[in-house]
Amino acid sequence: MAKIAIAADLERALDARRRSGGSGAMHVRHLAHGDGWTVDDVVCTSGPDDRAYEERHREVSVSIVAAGTFEYRSAAGSSARDALMTPGSVFLGSAGQCFECGHAHGAGDRSISFHFSPGYFERIVADSGVRAPARFPVLRLPPARATAALVTRACAGLLGHAPTSWEEIGLALAAAAFRLAHETADRGERSPSARDVSRVTEAVRRLERHAAHRVTVASLASEAGLSPYHFLRTFQRLTGVTPHQYVLRMRLRDAALRLVSEQGKVLDAAFDAGFGDVSNFNHAFRAEFGVSPRRYRAER
């Protein structure tokens, strides 16, 4: 299955790390490059026992989380911020920006990381229609309809099952990310507690493991030891979406990847991704990707 294939390299790397007893590490596979841009497949095997990774963005970074979770801390706007990164989300970094990545609540992640030289990114910004300095005011974009097609195209390219123009994906993703970042309201919320991050991280990882199963806010809240309303509010604050929205978009990404990477009926892709009604699947898919499942497959 497509989703399993994306996580397979991460699981193998984590297994190798456990067998060796070594520390967590970053494994980078170069995918493509051009004049002013590069894109890499990045697998990180760090976990709760490893120190947070401290670094500085040398270039502009726009990266898609393909598997796993991690905590991303940096300064965005006028203050330090924390963001929980989950599959389908996009994390952002401006050139020269210092940041810290940690895995206090779960081991490993895999990302598709686009990097742009400052000059190249400034040209993208100039054509984006947003009149603002070429820096990101937020750290993360949650899984969203506006980035769904680009995220899925990049993940399909990672699998190697579809012809991929990494340059086109990178250009479109950078422009969309800059525009969406400036549309995101700065609510000035307090940083989440470590306990809240731990609870939501475990919920996200549970949802990823059982994507096709029906889950309720009540059951997730019970496992997290929170009231349903407090869990719902905490989950949305940390991930940017509600549990229902998260599961729906996760299932739609999975179905879209199956359509371009596996032979089979649209009906099978819908059922395997957890949709029990094909008409509902077709409606949700069209709303997310702008075309029907059959047309989506034909155009890829």
KETIKE-512669 format. One line per 4 residues: number of its first residue (from 1); their letters; for each residue x, y, z of C-alpha. Coordinates in steps of 0.25 Angstrom, whole numbers, plus 2048, in hexadecimal, padded with zeros to 3 digits. Example, Ala and Ser with C-alpha at 12.3 -4.5 7.8 and 13.67 -1.06 7.14 Angstrom:
<nodes>
1> AS> 831:7EE:81F  837:7FC:81D
</nodes>
This chain:
<nodes>
1> MAKI> 800:800:800  805:80E:7FD  804:814:80B  80B:808:811
5> AIAA> 816:809:806  819:817:80A  81B:813:818  823:807:815
9> DLER> 830:80D:814  82E:815:821  82A:808:828  837:801:822
13> ALDA> 840:80C:827  83A:80C:835  83B:7FD:835  84A:7FE:831
17> RRRS> 84C:809:83C  846:800:847  84F:7F4:842  85B:7FC:842
21> GGSG> 858:803:84F  85E:810:849  858:81E:84A  84E:824:841
25> AMHV> 853:82A:834  84E:831:828  84E:829:81A  84D:832:80E
29> RHLA> 84B:82D:800  84C:838:7F5  840:838:7EB  843:843:7E2
33> HGDG> 849:851:7E1  849:85D:7D7  84E:86B:7D7  84A:871:7E5
37> WTVD> 843:865:7EA  844:856:7EF  83B:84C:7F5  83F:840:7FE
41> DVVC> 839:834:805  83C:835:813  83B:82A:81D  83D:82D:82C
45> TSGP> 83F:821:836  83F:82A:843  836:827:84E  833:82B:85D
49> DDRA> 841:827:862  848:830:858  84B:83F:85A  843:849:852
53> YEER> 84A:84C:845  84F:85B:844  852:861:837  850:86D:82E
57> HREV> 849:86E:820  854:872:816  849:873:80C  83A:875:80B
61> SVSI> 834:867:80F  826:862:80B  825:853:810  819:849:80F
65> VAAG> 818:83F:81A  816:832:814  816:829:820  818:82A:82F
69> TFEY> 817:836:839  821:83F:83F  821:84D:847  826:859:83F
73> RSAA> 82A:865:847  82F:872:842  82C:881:841  821:885:837
77> GSSA> 81C:893:837  820:89A:844  821:88F:84E  826:880:850
81> RDAL> 81C:876:84C  81A:867:84D  813:85E:842  80F:850:842
85> MTPG> 812:84A:834  809:83F:82F  808:838:822  802:841:817
89> SVFL> 806:84E:81E  811:857:818  81C:85D:821  822:86A:81D
93> GSAG> 830:871:81F  835:87E:81A  844:880:817  84C:883:823
97> QCFE> 842:87E:82D  846:875:838  83E:86A:83C  83D:85D:845
101> CGHA> 837:850:841  834:845:84C  82D:838:84D  829:838:85C
105> HGAG> 81C:830:85A  81F:826:84F  82B:821:846  82D:825:837
109> DRSI> 828:82D:82C  829:82E:81D  828:83B:815  829:840:807
113> SFHF> 832:84C:808  832:857:7FE  83D:862:800  83E:86F:7F8
117> SPGY> 849:879:7F7  845:887:7FD  845:88E:7EF  83D:883:7E8
121> FERI> 833:883:7F3  832:892:7F2  82E:890:7E4  823:886:7E8
125> VADS> 81E:890:7F2  81E:89C:7E8  815:893:7DF  80C:88E:7EA
129> GVRA> 803:89A:7EC  806:89C:7FA  80D:8A9:7FE  816:8A5:80A
133> PARF> 824:8A3:80D  829:895:808  828:88F:816  81E:885:81C
137> PVLR> 816:88B:827  812:87D:82C  819:870:82E  80F:866:829
141> LPPA> 803:864:81F  7FA:859:824  7F4:84F:81A  7EB:857:811
145> RATA> 7E3:856:805  7EC:861:7FF  7F8:859:7FF  7F2:84B:7FE
149> ALVT> 7F5:849:7EF  803:84D:7F0  806:845:7FD  800:839:7F6
153> RACA> 808:83B:7E9  815:83C:7F1  812:82F:7F9  80F:828:7EB
157> GLLG> 81C:82D:7E6  823:828:7F3  81E:81A:7EF  823:81B:7E1
161> HAPT> 815:816:7DB  812:823:7D3  81A:82C:7CA  81E:838:7D3
165> SWEE> 823:846:7D0  829:84A:7DE  82B:858:7D8  81D:85A:7D6
169> IGLA> 818:855:7E3  823:85D:7EA  81F:86A:7E3  810:868:7E6
173> LAAA> 812:863:7F4  81B:86F:7F8  811:879:7F2  805:872:7F9
177> AFRL> 80C:871:806  810:880:806  802:884:803  7FB:87B:80D
181> AHET> 806:87F:818  802:88D:816  7F3:88A:817  7F4:882:824
185> ADRG> 7F0:88A:82F  7FA:88D:83B  7F1:88A:847  7FC:88C:851
189> ERSP> 7F9:87F:858  802:87A:863  80B:86E:860  806:861:863
193> SARD> 80A:859:86F  813:84D:86D  808:844:872  7FE:849:868
197> VSRV> 808:847:85D  80A:839:862  7FC:836:862  7F9:83B:854
201> TEAV> 805:835:84E  800:827:853  7F2:82A:84E  7F8:82D:840
205> RRLE> 801:821:840  7F5:819:843  7ED:81F:838  7F8:81C:82E
209> RHAA> 7F9:80D:832  7EA:80B:831  7E6:815:826  7DB:80C:821
213> HRVT> 7D5:80A:82E  7CA:813:834  7CE:81B:840  7C6:825:848
217> VASL> 7CB:831:850  7C5:82A:85D  7CE:81E:85B  7DB:826:857
221> ASEA> 7D8:830:863  7D6:824:86C  7E4:81E:868  7EA:82C:86A
225> GLSP> 7E4:82D:878  7DC:83A:874  7CE:83E:873  7C9:83E:865
229> YHFL> 7C8:84D:863  7D6:850:869  7DC:845:860  7D5:84B:854
233> RTFQ> 7DA:859:857  7E8:854:85A  7E9:84B:84D  7E4:856:844
237> RLTG> 7EE:860:84B  7FA:857:849  7F7:851:83B  7EF:85D:835
241> VTPH> 7E3:853:832  7D8:84B:839  7DA:83C:83B  7CF:83A:830
245> QYVL> 7D6:843:826  7E3:83D:829  7DD:82F:826  7D6:833:81A
249> RMRL> 7E2:83A:814  7EB:82E:818  7E1:824:811  7E0:82D:804
253> RDAA> 7EF:82E:803  7F0:81F:805  7E6:81C:7FA  7EC:826:7F0
257> LRLV> 7FA:81F:7F2  7F3:812:7EF  7ED:817:7E3  7FA:81B:7DD
261> SEQG> 803:810:7E2  7FA:804:7E1  7F2:7FD:7D7  7E3:7FB:7DC
265> KVLD> 7D5:800:7DC  7D2:80E:7E2  7C8:806:7EB  7D3:7FE:7F1
269> AAFD> 7DB:80A:7F4  7CF:811:7FB  7CC:805:803  7DB:802:807
273> AGFG> 7DD:810:80B  7D1:80F:815  7C5:815:80D  7B9:80C:80E
277> DVSN> 7B1:814:803  7B6:817:7F5  7AD:823:7F3  7B3:829:7FF
281> FNHA> 7C1:826:7FB  7BF:82C:7ED  7B9:838:7F3  7C4:83A:7FE
285> FRAE> 7CF:837:7F4  7CA:841:7EA  7C9:84C:7F5  7D7:849:7F9
289> FGVS> 7DE:847:7EC  7D5:84F:7E2  7D3:843:7D9  7CC:835:7DA
293> PRRY> 7D5:829:7DE  7D4:823:7D0  7D9:830:7CA  7E4:832:7D5
297> RAER> 7E9:824:7D1  7E9:827:7C2  7F0:835:7C3  7FC:82F:7CB
</nodes>
